[in-house]
Amino acid sequence: MELSILKDVVIIFAFATVVNYLFTKIRIPTIIGYLLTGIVAGPSLLGIIESPHEVEFMAEIGIIILMFTIGLEFSLNHLIKIRNIVFFGGFLQLILTAGVTMLCARMYDMSWASALFLGFLTALSSSALVLKILQERGELTSNYGRTVVGILIFQDIIFVPLILLAPMLGGQTTHVGHELLVLGVKTLGIIALVYVGNRWIMPRVLHLIALTKNQELFLMSILLVCLAVAMLTFNMGMSLAFGAFLGGLMISRSEYSQDAFSHLIPFKDTFTSFFFVSVGMLLDLSFVTGNIGLVLFTVLLVVVIKTIVAGGTAFFLGHTFRGIIVVGLALAQIGEFSFILAKAGQKYQILSDYYYQLFLAVTIVSMAASPFLIAIGKPLANLLLKLPVPNVLIKGLFPLQEIEVPAMQNHIVMIGKDSRSLNLSRMACQMKLPYVSIVFDPAAARARQLKGETVVYGDAMNEPILRKAYTETAEIVVISIGDSITALGVIEKVRSLNSHAYIMVRSKHVSDIEDLYEMGADQVIPEEFETAIELFERVLKKLLIPKGEIEAAISHIRDDNYGIFREKEENSTFTLSDEIPDVEIVALRAGDHRMFPGHSLKEIHLRKEFGLTVVAAKRGEEIFENPGSGFVFEFDDVLYILGKPEKIARLTQNGKG
């Protein structure tokens, strides 16, 4: 039995585990760890990988599954919406990058054919790397994420014509025109198949399979679609990765797409790691050390050219200055398909061995730098905005219409562009509550403005944007961003403007709660924990546990798990919750509880029966603070009641009208 591949897998996993553990401790992206694993274990250093071709095969599977999951997260409708980005933006980025690179290469006395070919090599970016990072950051469907994805899709589409162009640039005669025509017909056929499969076939097929309640059958059917569509497109002259993306699009419309995505995550993460290891194995360290100055200079030149060109493309697509910087840096590396194209260039003698090795070194180093470049995109944009940047760059070619927000006070400010923030604004609108939304996504802001919502476009980290929403006079500020670092910065800015606002923050993890409270948040809602609470509450309801007991139990669970983080510093301003952390004030309408209307506070024995206190009552626009025992409640009064959550729950359960 041949065990070399198993030995290689063990070696790769061992190296990757150690390297990624160390990198995680010092907060370096794991992708760098995989690249380093390939460099160390590859032929240029230790040379302990005996079956590099098998590793490359597993790497190809990783790219297929990665692109398939990207297709699942995307949708055919979404792709149709960004068709202008795909074809106009993608074509513009490709031609400009190839043109500028060709001019630079001609300065080094390369032939025009070699220079043009090198330009196309440089123009391609790494779909596997960039999309994996965007997927992990949850930014695939963000405003700049859509542009990056659209340009990468065009690069994947144009890859095949570039392969057909290689022999022609190498001086070999071939029927390129005929092959392109045949490829065009095949492309139309596969697009039609994807559309029909997405709209009618796959939703019904997956529904029938799901009805069997057989998870193995469901997973096998998902993998079958992924690999079958990838093979079909490959046999038609396209790349396996692009075919897998189309396969994901076929399933994206189905209600089972998210279930399919969750099943594939372990496969995606495992096999994608092999791709980055295989890329690291290609690096020739002796060439790099012997030409270190040239390699670093060329990497810098490539990053600068691609950042400027991709950023310029983003500008023509209407992005603001931040979008220009972020898109430019996201596409600043050279991609994996360029390896295949470079091999074709070497085969047809378009590239010499020296330039081929230089290209490999520059590609791998630029890919290794990409996670850092993407991470610094937004901070760099904020830093550059302090310079005298032209107004047209700041606002973009198609600036949002400036809306005049009337002076407001005691209103709600909602910060975020996710579905939770959107749903919250809809609820506030339905309840006729005064609110302003701050959205850092021009497309989302424009869509909500057209619906008549009061939306301010901009970054909530900037004080002028917060002031435009009258944050300094707001009563409640809701921050639903997700990224804890950004949320901390926004809390600090809000608190500096408004020391009295009640700040509510959504966080992804319970571990973020302490930092958010220390920065100035009044209430933090950890998404992962609240989801578990909601599920548990539904379980208790199904078991017919009384509502009062459920609410009391949930209150204790919350207090036990993260109530400690509500504690403030000893020298902080006094609040009731500091001294009595297990009480709250709720608003109840008198007419909803039969014990209140027509009775005085003395008659209902609220403190004796329930241990609760009415601290205020609102009748119309008039507020009655600390109403006396003779105060008689009316049907439309709003009562503000102080007490422990479990006692309020008992009142709600027993006093309903």
N, C-alpha and C positions, 0 to 999 in steps of 0.2 A: 504493500500500500504506500502511495506517495504521500509523505507527511511534510514536505518542504513548505507547502502553502500554510499548513497549520502552524508550523514553527514560525513562519513570518508573521502570521496573525498574532501569535503570542508575543513576539518581540515588539510589534507595533503597539499592541495594547499595553505592554509593560512600560515602554518608553513614554507613550502618550499619557498614561496614568500618572507617572512621576512628574513629568514636565507640566502637565495641566494642573496638578495639585499645587506645585510651586507657583505657577502663573496665576492661579486663582487667589492664592494668598497675597500676591503683590498686585492683583487686579490688572493683569495683562490678558487680552482676549485669548480664548482657547485656540482659536484658529492659528495664532502664532505658534502655539505649542505643537500643533499637528505639523506645521511646516518645518519646525525645528526637529521634530521626530524624524521626518523624512530625510533631512540633511544629515543628521547624526547616523541614522541606520543605513543610509543610502550608500551607493558605490563610491562617492567622493570622500567619505570619512571612514566609517567602520566597515562598510561593505558586508553587513551580516544578513541582508535581505537576499534570499536565494531565488525567489520567484517574483521578480518585479512585474512581469506581464500579468500574473494572476492578481497582484495588488492593483494594477491598473484596471483590470476587469471589474474588481469590486468597487473601485473608485467610480467607474462608469455607472454602475448600479446606484451608487450614492447620488450622483448627479441626476439620474433619471427620477429617483424617488423625491429628491429635493424639488426639482422642477414640477413634478406632479403635485406636491403639496402646495406649491406656489399657485398652480392653476386652481386647486381646490379653494384656496383663500380668495382668489380673484373671482371673476365671473365673466361670462360672455358679454353680458350687458355692460359691465364695467369696461371691458376691452373695447367695445364699440364706442363707448363714450370718450375714450382717450385715443381714438383713431388718428386724430390730428397730431397728437404727441408722437404716436408710433411712427407715422410716415413722414410728416413734416419735420418734427424734432429729431427723429432718428436719422433721416437723410441729411439734414443740415449738420448734425454733429459728426457724422461719418465723413462727409465731403470736406468740411473745414479742417478736421483733425488730420485727415490724409493729406490735404493740400499743404498745410503748414509744416507737417513732418517731412513731406517730400522736398520742400524748399530748403529745410535745414539739412537734409541728407545730401542734397545736391552741392551744398557748400563744402562737403567732405569728398567731393569728386566721385560720388556714386553715380552709376548710370541712371538714366531717367526711369527705366523699367524697374531696377532694384529700388530706387528711391520711392517710386509710386507703391510698389509692393510693401515696402517697409512702412509707408504711410497707412495703408490698410491694416497692417498688423497692429500698429500702434492705436488705431482708432477703436478697435474692439476692446470692451471692458469685460470684467469677470461677472457673469450672471450668477454663478454658484456662490461666489464670495459675497457680493453686494446684497443679493436677495436673502441670503442666510442672515446677514447682519440686520437688514431691515425687518425680516421676519421676527428675529429675537427681540428687536426694539419695538415691535408692534407698529411699524411705520410704513407698511406696504401700501396702505390706502390713504396715507397722508397726502397733502398737496404736493410736496416735493417727491414723496415716494411714488406717486402715480407717474410723474415725469421720468424718474429714474427707470422704473419698470418699463414704461413705454419705449424709451430709447434702447434698453437692453433687448426687448422683444424684436425691435427692428434689426439690431445687430445679429440676433440669432437667425432671422429670416434671410438677411443679406449674406450670411456666411457661405451658403451653398454657391451663389453666383461668384463669390470671390474665389472659391476653390476652382471653379470652372475657368476663372480668369488666369490662374497660375500658369498653365501650360502655354497660353497665348503670350504672356509676358516673358516666358522662357524661350520663345522663338519657335515653338512647335505648333504646327498647323492642326487645328481641330475645329469642328463644327460647333463653335460656341453659341452662335445664334440659334441653331436648331435645338441644342440642348436646353437653352434658356426658355425657348418656346414650350418645349415638352414639360420643363419644370413648372412653368406658369400654369399649364393645364392641370398638372398633378396638384399644385397648390390650391387651385380653385376647388378641385375634387375633395381634398382633405378638409378644407374649410366648410364645404357643404355638409360633409359627414359629421364634423364636430357640431355644427349648428343643429342638425337633425337629432343627433345623439343627445345634445344638451337639452333640447326642448321637449322631445317626445320619448326617445328610447330609454335612456338611462334612468330617469325618475321612475318609470314603471318597472323596469327590470330590478332596480335596487329595492323597490317597495315589495316586490314578490319575494326577493331573497330575504329581506328583513322579516317578513311574516313567518319564515321558518324558525326564527329565533336561534339560528345556528351561527355563532360568532366566527367559527372557523370558515364556514361557507362564505360569510360576508367578507372576511378579510381576503380570502382567495379570489373572490370576484373582483374586489377592488384592485388587487395586484395584477389580475388578468387584464383589466382595462388599461392600467398604467403601462404594462410591458407590451401589450398587443398594439396599442396606438403608437407607442414609441418605435416598435419594429416596423409598423406599416409606413410611418413617415420616413424612417431610415431607408427602407427599400425604395421609396419614391425620391430619394436623393437629398433628404433633409437630415438634420441632426437628430440623434436619439433624445437629447435634452429638450429640444423644441417639441418633438412629438409627445414627450411625457407631459409637458406643459399643456398641450392641447387636450390630452387625455384627462387632466385635472379639470380643465374647463368644461368638458362634457359632463362631469359629475357635479360641478359646482352649483347647478340649479336645483339639484335634488335636496330634499330635506334631510338626507342622510350624509351630506357632504362633511359636516363637522364631526360626525361619528367616524367617518372614514379617515379624516385628518388625524383624530386622536389615536386611531389604530396604527397609523404609519409613523408617528413621531419617533418611537424607538428605532425603527428601521432607518429612518432618515438620518438621525443623529449618528448612528453607528457607521453606516456606509459612507456618509458624507465625510467623515473623518479620514477615510481611506483616500479620498480624492486629494485632500490637502497634504497628506503624507506622500502621495505619489508625486505631487508637484514639487515638494521639497527634495525628493530623490533625484530630480532632474538637474539640480544645481551642481555645477562643477566648481568646487571650492578653490582648486588650484588656479582656474582662470580668474576667479574673483580676486583672490589675493595678489595675483600677478598684474591685475589691471584695476586695482581698487579705486584709484582716482577717476579713471574713465567711467567705470560702472556707476559710481555715486553721482558724477556730473550728469551722466545720461539719464539716470533715474530722476534727478532733480529737473532736468529739462523736460522729460516726458510728463512728469506730474504738473509742471507749470503750464505746458501747452494744453494738456487735456483738461486741466481745471479751468483755464481761461476759455477754451472753446466750448466745453460743456456748460460752463456758467453763462457764456454768451448765448448759447442755444436756449437755456432756461429763461434768459432775459427776453428773447424774442417770443417765447411762449407765454410771457406775461408775469413771470415771477418777480417778486420783490427782491431787494438786495440780499436778505437772508436766504431766500430760496436759491438765488444765483450762486452764493458761496457753497451752500450745502449740496446742491446738485453737482456743481463742479468738482468738489472734493470726493463725492461718492463715486464718480466715474473716472477718477484720476489714474487708476491702475490699468495694466494691460491684462486681457482675459485669457481664460483657458483655451478657447477656440483658436486663439492665435498660435498655440503650440502646434496644432494640427496644420494650420495654414503655413507656419514656418517650416515644418517638415516638407510640405509640398514645394515651398520655395527653394529649400536645399536640394530636393530631388531634381528640380528643373534648372538648377544652377543659377537661380535668381539671387540667392544669398550665399556668400562664401561661408566656410566653416567658422571663420573668425567672427563674422557678423552674426552668425547663428548662435554661437556661444554667448556673445554680448547680449543678444536679444533675450536668451533664456535667463541670464543673470538679472537683467533689468526687469523682466516680467515678474520673476519670483520676489525680488526685493520690493517692487512696487505693490505687489499683492500683500506682502507682509506688512507694509506701511499703511495699507488701506483702513484697517480697523481704527487706527489712531487718527487718521485723516478725517474719517467720518465722525469720530467722537468729538473732534475739536471744531467741527463745522459751525455749529451755532454759537459757541463762545467766541470764535474768531470773527464771525459776522458782527456780533455785539461790540467787539473791540474796534473793528474797522468803521463801524457806524459813528464812532467818536471823531473820526476824521471828516473833513468837508467833502462828503460824498455827494455827487450831483443828485438833485431831487428826483429826476427821472429814474435813476437806479434804485433809489430808496423805495419809491412807490410802484415801480414797474411800468410797462408800456400801457397796461390797461388797469389803471388804479380804480379801486372801489369808490363808488360815489360816497362823498363825505356826508354823513347824516348828522343833523343837529339834535343832540340829546338835551331835552329841556332840563333845567335845574331840578334835581331830585334830592330827597332826604328820606331817611328811614325806609329805604328800599332794599332789594336783594341784588347783589352783584354775583353773577355766575361766571366762573372762569373755566373754560375747557371746551373741547369740540367733540368729545366722544358721545356715544348714544345716551349715556346717563345724564350728561349735561343738557342734551337736546330734549330728553323726556322731561327733565325737571323744568325747563323753560316752558314747555307745553302745559304742564300742570299749573305753573304759576299764571300763565296766560288764561287758562280756563277758570282759575279762582279769582281772576282780575287783581292779582297782586302786582304792585309796581316792581319792575326788575329791569336789569340791563345785562346782556351777555357780552363777554369778552372772548373772542374766538381768534386763534392764531392759525387760520387757514382761509385764504381769500375765497376759495371756491365755496367752502361751507358758509362763510360769512355772507357772500353774495346771495346764495340760495335762501338763507334765512331772512335776509333783508327784503328779498322779493316777496316773501310771505308776510311782510309787515311787522316782523319782530324788531325790537330795539337791540341791534347788534353793533358792537364796536370791534373793528378788526385791528389786531395788533398783538404784541407780546406783552403779557401782564407783568413781565419783569421790568418794563419801562414805566416810570412814574407818570409821564404824560398820558399814557393809555389808561392807567388807573384813574387819573383825575378826570379824563373824558367821560368815564362811567360814574363819576361822582362817588368814588369809593370812600373818600374822606367823610361823607355824610351817610354812608350806608349803614343799615342796621344789621344785616347778615351778609356774609361773603362766603360763597360756596366754591371750593377749589376742587375740580375733578380733572386732574391731569394724569395721574398714574405714576409718572416718573418722580421719585421721592426727592431727588436733588433739585429739580425744577420747582417742585411744590414748596420746598423749604425756602427757596429764594423768593417766591411769590408771597409766602406768608410774611417774610421779613419786610417786604416792600409795603404790603397792606397794613401791617401793624405799625409801621413808621408813619403812615398817613392817618390811620384811624385806630386809636388805642381802645375805643369802646365797642367796635364792631364784633359781632359773634362770628368767629371763623370756623367753618365746617370744612373738613378735608377728607377726600377719599384717598386711601392708600391701598396698595396691592397686598402688602404683607403686615402681619402683626408686629414684626421686628422694626418697622418704621415708626411705630406709634410714639415711642418715647422722644425721638428727635423732633417729630412734628409738634408735640405738646411743648417741648422746651423752646421751640422757635416762636410759639405764640398762638398755636391753634387752640380753640375752645372745645372742639369735638372732632375726633378722628374716627372714621368708619373704615376698618380694614376689610377689604373686599373678600378675601379668602375666608375670614372668620364669619362675617355676616352671612355669606352664602351657606355655610354650615349651619348657622343658627336658623336660617329660614327653612332649610331642609328638616332640621330637628323639630321646629315648630309645626310643620306639616305632619310629621310623624305623630306628634302628640295629639293633634287634631283628629287624625285618623283613628287613634286609640280612644277617642271620645273623652279625653281629659278636659275638665271644666276650663273655660277660657281664663278665669281668674288665676287658677293654678298655673296655667301655661305662661301667662304674662309674668307671674311672680318668679317662675323657674328661669325664664329667659333673662329676667333682670339680674338674678343671682349669677347666672352663667357669665353674663357680660362683666359684672363687677369682679368676679373671681379671675377672669382672664386678662382684662386690660383696664380695670378700674383704677389700679394703682398708678397708672400713668396720668391720671387726672390731678394728682397731687401737685401743688405749686411750691415754689421756693418760700421759705419762711418770711422773707422780706418783701414778698409780692403784695399787691393790693388785696385787701380783704374782700372775699366773696362768700356767700352763704355756703356754696358747695365745698369750699376749703374746710370749713369747720364741721359741716354735716354732709359728708360725701355721698350718703345713700338717700338723699331726698331730691325731689325735682318739683318744678312748677309746671302744671299743665293747664290748658284752656279748655273749658267745657261749656257747651251751650245749655242753658237752664232748661229749655224746652225739650231736650233729649233725655231728661231724667225726671220722672214723675214726682220726686220728692221736693223739687225746688219751686216750680211756678205757684204763686199764690201763698207761699209760706215764708215765714220770717226765719232768719238765721237761728234764732233761739228755738223755734219749733222743730227744726229738723235734726237737732242734736248731732251735727256733723262731726264735731271733735270727739264727743263721747262714743258714738257708734262706730266711727271709722278712723279716728285719730288724725283727721285732716283739718286744715285751716283755709278759709277763704281770705286771701290777702288783698283781693281787689275784684271789682265787678265793673263791667263796661255796659252802659245802656246808651245805645246810639253812639254819639261822639263824646259822651260824658263818662269820666272814670271816677268810681267811688273807691278810694283807698281805705283798706282796713274797715269794711262796713261793720256797723254795730249790730248788737243782737236783735234789734228791732227792724233791721233792714229786710224788706219784703221783696222777694225775687219775682221778676216778670218773665214771661215766656221767652222773649228774645234777648235776655241778658246773657252776656258772656262772662263766665266766672273763671278767675285765676286761683287755682287751688294748690296748696303746698302740702307735701307729704311724701312718705316712702312709696316707691313704685308699686310694691305689692298691695298696699292699702288703697292706692288710687285704682289699681286693677279690680279690687273687690268692690269699690264704689261703682265703677263702670259696669261690672257684672250684675250687681244687685239693684242698682238704681235706675236702670233703663226704663224709659216710658213706653 
